[in-house]
Amino acid sequence: TPYWDPTGQKQYYISKRCATLSQCQEAIENSSRRCDRIWYNDWECVECCTGDRCNYYITLGTSTIHGNMAIISLSIAAFVIIVTYFR
């Protein structure tokens, strides 16, 4: 983040990697001092997950999902218009 503004839009960063349980627990311990989840502080937390739904729910709150849907919808509309026009 280039700067911090208390009234600015909050930014979320999610990273994912394959790790052993011991590596994940070590990462949790290393970030525990910065994991206070207070909205006005910069904070960093680590969570361990397993299975095919790993990290599924954490991405539902981001705004990029809506942006991606708009891009997909516009792309489909443009494709339909082009196919109809050149028929």
C-alpha positions, 0 to 999 in steps of 0.5 A, a space after each residue: 500500500 503506498 499510503 494509509 488514509 483513515 477515511 480511504 477505502 480499505 484494501 485486502 490482500 490474500 495470498 495462498 500457498 501449499 504448506 504443511 501444518 507445521 509451516 502454517 502454525 509457524 506462520 500463525 505464531 510469527 504474525 500473532 502480534 500483528 493480528 488484532 483485526 482492528 479496522 483502523 490498524 494495519 493488521 496481518 493474520 494467517 489462517 490454515 485451511 484444508 479441502 476443496 473449499 479452502 479460501 473460498 469464503 474469504 474471497 466472498 467479501 471482496 469487491 473484485 468479484 463484482 468487477 469481474 462479473 461486469 467485465 464478463 457480462 460486457 465481453 459476452 454482450 460484445 461477442 453477441 453483437 459482433 456475431 449478430 452483425 457479421 452474420 
